[in-house]
Amino acid sequence: KVLLQTRLIDPAIAKRQAGKDLVQEINETRVKYVKALKKAFGDNFVGGIIPQGIAKQYPEELMSREPYGRSDYLDLVETNSVVVYTMGRANSNGWRLGEYLAMSRCVVSESLYYEVPEPLEPGRNALFFQTEDECVSACEALIQDEQLAKRMREANEAYYLDHLRPASIVRNAITNGAELIAN
């Protein structure tokens, strides 16, 4: 199954915080992806828009019926092999991306605006998209190609262990810092 469970950002709250200029665009994009995935995958789509705040102005059929508390969400991620990642406020890379990698999921992601310390390899760690059609196609590719999905899950487990696990972060910081000093 394909999972995208997302919140919409309240523009009134964002007005006082960074990234306020992109809030409407982010919300509209998230709604478009939910609509496209629901249409393409039907009962094989899990999630939707979390029914809080401004989300209630959208049609009921776009609302997630899944629990959305922290541990409930992590259970959802664990039980769905294909997960869709969308950009955060101010084009930020949100925590969900790291969680997806840590849980060895098949990641279908909007193209990242900001670099991560060790780049994610397209086709290895994630399939990237910029449109609803590309998002749906990437999900279909992972559902239809079990070997691709298996390789991506294995690559993302390795990525987590090498780059995101706390001990790895410290090791890489020390190693990279020593290299910078030596140069």
N, C-alpha and C positions, 0 to 999 in steps of 0.2 A: 504494500500500500504506500501511498504518497502522503506525506504530512507537511502541512503548512498551517500553523496556528499562530496568529499574529494579533497584535494590538494596534489600534489606531491612536494617533497622538492628538491630544486636545490642543488646538491652536491657541486657545486662551492661556493655557499653561505655558506653552512653548514661546509665547510672546515675550516672556520674561527670561528666557533661557537661550543658550546657543543653538544654532541650527533652525531658528524660527522661520527663515525664508524658504525652507524646503518642506515644511510640515505638510502642506496641502498636497504637494506632489508625491511625497512618500505615502500618504494615506490613499490617494487615488491609485497609485501603483499597486499597493498591497491589495486593494479591493479588486483591481483588474486581474491579478494573479489568482486570487481565491476564485473568482468567477470562472476563469479559464480552466483551472484545475478541477473544479467541481463539474464543469461541463464535460471535460475530457475523460475523467476517471470515475465519475458517479460514486458508487458505493466503495470504490477503491481509493477514494480521497478521504483523508482524515483531517479534521480541524476546521479552519475558517477564521472568521474575525471574532476575537474575544468580546462578548456582549457587555461592554462597559462603556460608560461615558458617551462620547459622540458616536460610537459605533451603533448605538440604538437608532440612529437616523437612517440606517441602511436596511435593506430587506432582510427579513427573518431567515430566509434560506441561506444567507451568507454567514450567519452566526455559527460559531462552533458550539457543538453540543457536548464537547469533551470537557472534562474538568481542566482548570487552568492554574491551579495552585502549583507551586514550585515542584514538589515531588510528583504530583500528578503529571505535570508536563514532561518531566524526565522519564517517567514510565511510558508516556506516549512515544517519546523519541526512541526509547529502547525497543519498542514493539513495532516500529515501522522502519523498514530498511532504507527508503528513499525520503530524504528530508529536503525541503526547499528553504533556502536562506535568502532573505531580503536585507537591503542596507538599512542601517540605523540612522538616527538623526545626524545631520550634517555629514552625511555619507560615511558615517563611522562603521567600523567593523564591530558588531555586537558580540556579546558573550556567547550567543547561540552558536556561532561558527565554531568556536573552540569546543563547546559541548558536543557538537555533532562529530567533530574529529575525535574527541576523547572517547566517544561511544561507538566509534568505527562505523559510522553511517555512510551511506552513499549520498554525497552532497551535490545538490543542484543549486547553484548560486548566481545571484546577480553579479555582474562583473564588479570586482572590488575596486574602489576608488583609492583607498590607501593600501600601501604595501604591508605585508606581514614580514616578520624577520626572515623567515625562510619561505620563499614564494610557493604557493600551491600550484602544482602542475596541472594544467588543463588536461582532462581525460584520465589523469591518474588520481588526483585528490578531489577533483570536482569537475562537473560539467557546468560551464558558465553560460549565461543567457542575458539578453538585453530586452527581449520582447516576450509577450505571453506565449506566442507560438514556439519560440525557442525554448522556453521553460517547459512546456508540455512535451516537446520533442525530446528534450534531455531526459525527462522522467520516463518517457516511453522507452528510450534506449536502455536505460538501466533495468527496467522491468523485463524487457524482452531479451536482454543479453546477460544471462546469469554469470558468465565468466567475467565480463566487464564489472558487474556489481561486486563479485567476490574479490577481484583484484583491487577495486577501489576501497572496499572495507579493510582489506589487509594493508593497503598503502596508508590509509588514514589512521589505523592503529599504530603503524610505524612512525608516522608523522607526529602523533601525540607523544609517543614515547621519546622520540628524538628531540622534539622542539617545544612541547607545551607542558609536559609533566614538570612539576616544580623543581625537582632535582636537575632536570635537563636545562631548565631556564638558568639556574644558577651556574651550572657547568658551562653552558654556552656563553654566559656573560663573562665568566672568568677567562675562558679561552679567547674570546674575541677581544676582551680588554687587554690581555697580554700581547696579542698580535698587534693591536693598535699602538701600544707602548713601544714595542720592538721596532715598528716602522717609523 
